[in-house]
Amino acid sequence: MQFEKMGKKKSEKKGAGSAPAPAPAQKTDLPLAPAAGDGVTKPPREGLLSFLYKEDGTLDKKMLSLVSVLSSAIILLLVLITLALVLPGCKQEPPASTPLVTSGSASATSEGYDMTLNALPVERLQGTILEETEDAGEEYVEETLFLGDSNTVRLTEFSSITGVTLQNGIGVVGEGIQGAVSNRNIIFSGLNNVTMAQSVAIVQPRRVVITFGTNNAGYTPTDDFIEFYETFIDDIRDSYRYADIIIASVPPISQNHTNGNLSMTEIDKYNLALADLAKEEDCKFLNWSEVLRDEETGYAAAGTMEGDGIHITRKAAERMIDYFRTHSHITDDERPKPLDPVPNHIQTPAPVVSSTPPASSAGT
């Protein structure tokens, strides 16, 4: 009881003369306005630019200067990169001797061609690649059937110097190897149209020379091209098994030609694959391209191609037949005798519907 009185007196004495305690501040959701004359907006606690402010809410001038320097450096770097990309396109046009690659004009060229890259391995293909012989003469040509595209047609057009006529030269303008397999577009008087392979049984030649590839290069992958070629060879043997088969190289093109899809690199790949195919199929390979090529560039030599750079000239046709006659392949004649009469062969009209796009606007 005494303790309670003493505690009460102390409490009253302690509170004597003291101001009453302030009431607790009411909570509000409204943001506090800055004090008058402050002039500073507090930065957000989080955000892209929060690093520019100090803890007291004022701008950090050192950080602002650093950001300004870094921004200038980035802009300068972007300008230098842009100039590096744009300036090469502002160089002068190439000289006339190296025209730009364009399709549809006589100025298309093949860049960076290495004639040694896909050269024929002569030693490995010895016995397959026909070697030089004595001139086999006109009869050797007359006993041969030439099959191919419009460059084969041109052999018949120059018949006075080649000895290849419509009776022993069957070519189709714009034809690729796929079309040779599937198209029934070979015309003989008095007969229904036949495939090119079936025509061999009608003509009954002692040997066949096949030249396809110009209308496939740039369009048909090499493996597919060879697969169609194999089928074509099988079809010929099914049609007339007595004829020797000679696979001829795809002629070269001029450095300036009318089809940007064509390249000597692709043609060389074809020829290498064709030579290997000849060995596998027990055929012979006629490399008559070597008398059409420039020894230094690997492209078609001057005067061997027409203005389009794709079709052979009279000069080229003469060289090809001379090469054919002096790289002969003569075996025993096993054809059944007597030979049946051969109806007149009628040239397939051009243009024809082919399974591949033509190598030029005119087809080959």
C-alpha positions in Angstrom: 0.0 0.0 0.0 2.9 2.4 0.9 4.7 1.4 -2.3 1.5 2.3 -4.4 1.3 5.8 -2.9 5.0 6.5 -3.5 4.7 5.4 -7.2 1.6 7.5 -7.7 3.4 10.6 -6.3 6.4 10.1 -8.5 4.2 9.7 -11.6 2.3 12.9 -10.8 5.6 14.8 -10.1 7.1 13.6 -13.4 4.1 14.7 -15.5 3.8 18.1 -13.8 4.5 21.0 -16.3 4.9 18.8 -19.4 3.0 19.6 -22.7 0.5 17.0 -23.7 1.8 14.3 -26.2 1.0 15.1 -29.9 -1.6 12.9 -31.6 -0.2 10.3 -34.0 -0.1 11.4 -37.6 -2.8 10.0 -39.9 -1.6 7.8 -42.7 -2.3 9.0 -46.3 -1.7 7.5 -49.8 -0.9 10.9 -51.4 2.7 11.6 -52.2 4.4 14.3 -50.2 4.9 17.5 -52.2 8.5 18.8 -52.2 9.3 21.6 -49.8 9.1 25.1 -51.2 12.3 26.1 -52.9 13.6 22.5 -53.0 13.6 22.2 -56.9 14.6 18.6 -56.8 12.4 15.7 -57.9 13.3 12.5 -56.0 14.4 9.7 -58.4 12.5 6.5 -58.4 14.0 3.7 -56.3 14.2 1.5 -59.5 14.5 2.5 -63.2 16.8 2.8 -66.2 18.1 6.3 -65.1 18.2 5.8 -61.3 21.9 5.4 -61.5 22.3 9.0 -62.5 21.1 10.3 -59.1 22.8 10.4 -55.7 21.2 9.1 -52.6 20.0 12.6 -51.7 18.1 12.8 -55.1 20.5 15.2 -56.8 22.0 14.5 -60.2 25.4 12.8 -60.2 27.4 15.1 -62.6 30.4 12.6 -62.8 28.1 9.8 -63.8 26.3 12.0 -66.3 29.6 12.9 -67.9 30.7 9.3 -68.1 27.4 8.3 -69.8 27.9 11.2 -72.3 31.4 10.0 -73.2 30.2 6.4 -73.6 27.3 7.4 -75.8 29.6 9.5 -78.1 32.0 6.5 -78.4 29.1 4.2 -79.4 27.8 6.6 -82.0 31.3 7.0 -83.5 31.7 3.2 -83.6 28.4 2.8 -85.4 29.4 5.5 -88.0 32.7 3.7 -88.6 30.9 0.4 -89.1 28.5 1.9 -91.5 31.3 3.5 -93.6 33.1 0.2 -93.7 30.0 -1.5 -95.2 29.1 1.3 -97.6 32.4 2.3 -99.1 33.2 -1.0 -100.9 30.1 -0.5 -103.0 31.3 2.8 -104.1 34.4 1.4 -105.9 34.8 2.0 -109.6 33.2 -0.4 -112.2 35.4 -3.3 -113.2 37.2 -2.8 -116.5 35.6 -4.1 -119.7 37.8 -7.2 -119.7 36.1 -8.5 -116.6 32.4 -7.7 -117.0 29.8 -8.1 -114.3 27.9 -11.4 -114.0 24.4 -10.9 -115.5 21.9 -13.3 -116.8 20.4 -12.8 -120.2 23.3 -10.9 -121.8 26.6 -11.8 -123.3 28.4 -10.3 -120.3 27.9 -13.1 -117.7 31.2 -14.6 -116.5 32.3 -17.3 -114.1 34.5 -15.8 -111.3 37.3 -17.6 -109.5 37.5 -20.6 -111.9 40.3 -23.0 -111.2 40.8 -25.3 -114.2 42.9 -27.8 -112.2 40.3 -28.3 -109.4 38.3 -31.0 -111.2 40.8 -32.1 -113.8 40.5 -35.7 -115.1 42.7 -38.2 -113.4 44.2 -39.6 -116.6 46.2 -42.4 -115.0 43.3 -43.7 -112.9 41.0 -43.7 -115.9 43.5 -45.2 -118.3 41.7 -47.5 -120.6 38.5 -45.6 -120.3 39.5 -42.2 -121.7 40.1 -42.7 -125.4 43.7 -42.1 -126.4 45.0 -40.8 -129.7 44.9 -43.2 -132.7 45.3 -43.0 -136.4 42.5 -41.3 -138.3 39.6 -43.8 -138.5 38.2 -42.1 -141.5 34.7 -41.1 -142.7 33.3 -44.6 -142.4 33.9 -44.4 -138.7 31.7 -41.4 -138.5 29.0 -42.9 -140.7 28.7 -46.0 -138.5 28.2 -43.9 -135.4 25.0 -42.4 -134.0 25.4 -39.1 -132.2 22.8 -38.3 -129.5 22.5 -35.0 -127.6 21.2 -31.5 -127.4 21.4 -28.6 -129.8 25.2 -28.8 -130.0 24.6 -32.2 -131.6 22.1 -30.6 -133.9 24.8 -28.2 -134.9 27.0 -31.1 -135.9 24.3 -32.0 -138.4 24.0 -28.4 -139.6 27.7 -28.5 -140.5 27.4 -31.9 -142.1 29.6 -30.9 -145.1 32.6 -30.9 -142.8 31.5 -33.3 -140.0 29.8 -36.1 -141.9 27.0 -36.1 -139.3 23.6 -35.9 -141.0 20.0 -36.3 -139.7 20.4 -40.1 -140.3 23.2 -40.4 -137.8 22.7 -37.4 -135.7 19.8 -37.1 -133.3 19.8 -33.9 -131.3 17.0 -32.0 -129.5 17.2 -28.3 -128.8 16.9 -27.5 -125.1 17.0 -31.2 -124.1 18.5 -32.2 -120.7 19.4 -35.8 -119.7 16.0 -36.2 -118.0 14.2 -35.4 -121.2 16.4 -37.9 -123.1 15.1 -40.6 -120.7 11.4 -39.8 -120.7 10.4 -37.7 -123.8 8.9 -39.4 -126.8 10.0 -36.7 -129.2 12.1 -38.4 -131.8 10.4 -38.5 -135.2 10.9 -41.1 -138.0 8.8 -41.0 -141.1 6.0 -43.6 -141.0 6.5 -44.4 -137.3 5.1 -43.2 -134.0 7.3 -40.9 -132.0 9.9 -42.8 -129.8 12.4 -42.0 -127.0 15.9 -41.2 -127.9 17.0 -44.6 -126.5 14.5 -46.4 -128.6 15.8 -44.6 -131.7 19.1 -46.5 -131.4 17.3 -49.8 -132.3 15.8 -48.0 -135.4 19.2 -46.7 -136.7 21.2 -49.8 -135.7 24.6 -48.0 -135.3 27.9 -49.7 -134.6 28.5 -47.2 -131.8 26.7 -44.4 -130.0 28.2 -41.1 -128.8 26.2 -39.3 -126.0 26.6 -35.6 -125.3 24.4 -34.1 -122.6 25.1 -31.7 -119.7 24.9 -28.1 -121.0 21.2 -27.9 -120.3 21.7 -29.5 -116.8 24.7 -27.7 -115.4 23.6 -25.1 -112.9 20.2 -26.8 -112.5 20.7 -30.5 -111.8 23.0 -31.7 -108.9 25.8 -33.9 -110.2 24.5 -37.0 -108.4 21.1 -36.7 -110.0 22.6 -36.0 -113.4 24.7 -39.2 -113.2 21.7 -41.2 -112.0 19.7 -40.1 -115.1 22.7 -40.8 -117.3 22.9 -44.4 -115.9 19.2 -44.9 -116.7 19.7 -43.6 -120.2 22.6 -46.0 -120.8 20.5 -48.9 -119.5 17.7 -47.9 -121.8 20.0 -47.9 -124.8 21.3 -51.3 -124.0 17.8 -52.6 -123.5 16.9 -51.1 -126.9 19.9 -52.2 -128.9 22.6 -54.2 -127.1 25.0 -54.4 -130.1 26.2 -50.8 -130.1 29.3 -49.7 -128.2 28.6 -46.7 -126.0 30.9 -43.7 -125.8 30.2 -40.9 -123.3 31.4 -37.5 -124.6 32.6 -34.7 -122.4 30.3 -31.6 -122.0 31.8 -28.8 -124.2 33.3 -25.8 -122.4 31.7 -22.4 -122.4 33.2 -19.0 -123.1 34.3 -16.8 -120.2 31.6 -14.3 -121.5 28.3 -16.2 -121.9 24.6 -15.6 -121.7 23.6 -17.7 -118.7 24.8 -16.8 -115.2 23.7 -20.2 -113.9 26.4 -21.9 -116.1 29.9 -22.2 -114.8 33.0 -24.1 -116.0 33.4 -25.4 -112.4 30.1 -27.2 -112.7 30.9 -28.5 -116.2 34.2 -29.9 -115.0 32.4 -31.6 -112.1 30.0 -33.2 -114.7 32.9 -34.3 -116.9 34.8 -35.9 -114.0 31.6 -37.8 -112.9 30.9 -38.8 -116.5 34.4 -40.3 -116.9 34.0 -42.3 -113.7 30.6 -43.4 -114.9 32.1 -44.6 -118.2 34.5 -46.7 -116.3 31.8 -48.2 -114.1 29.5 -48.9 -117.0 32.2 -50.4 -119.2 31.9 -47.5 -121.7 34.5 -45.2 -123.2 35.0 -41.5 -122.5 35.6 -39.1 -125.4 37.3 -36.0 -124.0 36.9 -33.8 -127.1 36.6 -30.8 -124.9 40.3 -30.6 -124.8 40.5 -29.3 -128.4 37.9 -26.6 -127.6 39.5 -25.2 -124.4 42.0 -22.4 -124.1 45.1 -23.9 -122.5 45.7 -20.9 -120.2 42.2 -20.1 -119.0 40.3 -23.4 -119.4 37.4 -21.7 -121.0 36.4 -22.2 -124.6 39.1 -21.0 -127.0 38.5 -18.0 -129.2 36.3 -18.8 -132.2 34.9 -22.1 -130.9 31.6 -20.6 -129.4 28.9 -18.4 -130.9 28.2 -15.0 -129.5 26.2 -16.6 -126.7 29.3 -18.4 -125.4 27.4 -21.7 -125.3 26.8 -23.0 -128.8 29.6 -24.4 -130.9 30.7 -22.8 -134.1 31.7 -24.4 -137.4 35.3 -24.2 -136.3 34.5 -26.1 -133.1 32.4 -28.8 -134.9 35.3 -29.5 -137.3 37.7 -29.8 -134.3 35.4 -32.2 -132.5 34.9 -34.5 -135.4 38.7 -34.5 -136.2 39.3 -35.4 -132.5 36.6 -38.1 -132.7 38.2 -39.7 -135.7 41.7 -39.6 -134.2 40.6 -41.0 -130.8 38.7 -44.0 -132.2 37.2 -47.1 -130.5 36.7 -49.9 -133.0 35.5 -53.4 -131.8 34.1 -56.4 -133.6 30.9 -55.6 -135.5 28.3 -57.9 -133.8 25.2 -56.3 -135.3 22.7 -58.8 -136.9 23.0 -58.7 -140.6 21.6 -57.6 -142.9 20.6 -54.3 -141.2 17.0 -53.3 -141.5 16.2 -50.3 -143.7 16.3 -47.0 -141.7 13.3 -44.7 -142.2 14.1 -41.0 -142.6 14.7 -39.1 -139.3 12.9 -35.8 -139.1 14.4 -33.1 -136.9 12.4 -32.5 -133.7 11.0 -28.9 -133.9 12.4 -26.4 -131.5 11.5 -25.3 -128.9 10.5 -28.5 -127.1 9.1 -29.1 -123.7 12.0 -30.3 -121.6 12.2 -31.5 -118.0 14.9 -29.0 -117.3 15.2 -25.3 -118.0 17.3 -24.5 -121.1 20.8 -23.2 -120.6 20.0 -20.0 -122.5 17.0 -18.2 -123.9 17.4 -20.1 -127.1 18.1 -23.5 -125.5 21.1 -25.6 -126.4 
